[in-house]
Amino acid sequence: MPRPRATSLEQVRSLWVYYGAGHEAQLRGHDLLIVQAPLYGPAGVGRLRSGGALVLGYLSVGEDHRPAGSEVYHRRVNPLWGSSLVEVAHPAWQQHVQQQARYALQECGCDGLLLDTLDSGEPATTARLVQELRRTFPQALLLANRGFGLLERLRPSLNGVLFEAFSTTWENGCKAHTASGLHYTARELARVRQLGLPVLAIDYAPPGQQHGPLASFARRRAEAYGLVGCVSTRSLDSLPEPGGAYKGAS
């Protein structure tokens, strides 16, 4: 029998982020799932929700993952991912973002959106686009992935923040942050919490090492800060193993 679904991000006690397709049975048992809605479609998202999860669809606000140069609003390539940074103010890009949001929310039935690449575009224009998403979809859960420089002005539009790379990073191979990096993430966490926003976390470890030393460090540190989250791979195509998701210490 499905367990009761969380109705807000404050109630989430387990999280998994998965950008692959299928494996619905293995994703069951989490309060919150973040997925690529087009890979599941309305039927797949419905099955994930029927298992008791809140389901958020991924939405890139400041970068486009289609072939570089294929759209008029592409500016330059992000070499880390091969995606294109975009002119966020371009009407065609704003229409594309709205269409992607509408598909995830209204056609697939997602409960909300993970707003990614918030730091990639011009800040004021990016903030206005997010505010327009809130006006268009007033009931949707909107979870910002980082975007720390925008959070004060976006506070009324958001339901929470996903703190990506809280303790570990995928850059130059998965590794823990330096001492200064750990200080930075602790400081930013405190600042976000002062805004009254719920915070979830995701960290990174090499494939097949959800229980290795790096992942264990990330879980221990997140739990010490009271964060709910998970440890996955850089490509976010790792399925959950027992203990891969964690509940923040009370």
Buried (B, 14 or more C-beta within 10 A) or exposed (E): EEEEBBEEBEEBEBBBBBBBBEEBEEBBBBBBBBBBBBBBBBEBBBBBBEBBBBBBBBBBBBBBEEEBEEBEBBBEBBEEEEBBBBBBBBEEBBEBBBEBBBBBBEEBBBBBBBBBBBBBBEBEBBBBBBBBBBEEBEEBBBBBBBBBEBBEBBEEBBBBBBBBBBBBBBEEEBBBBEEEBBEEBBEBBEEBBEEEBBBBBBBBBBEEBBBEEBBBBBBEBBBEBBBBBBBBBBEBEBBBEEEBBBBBEE
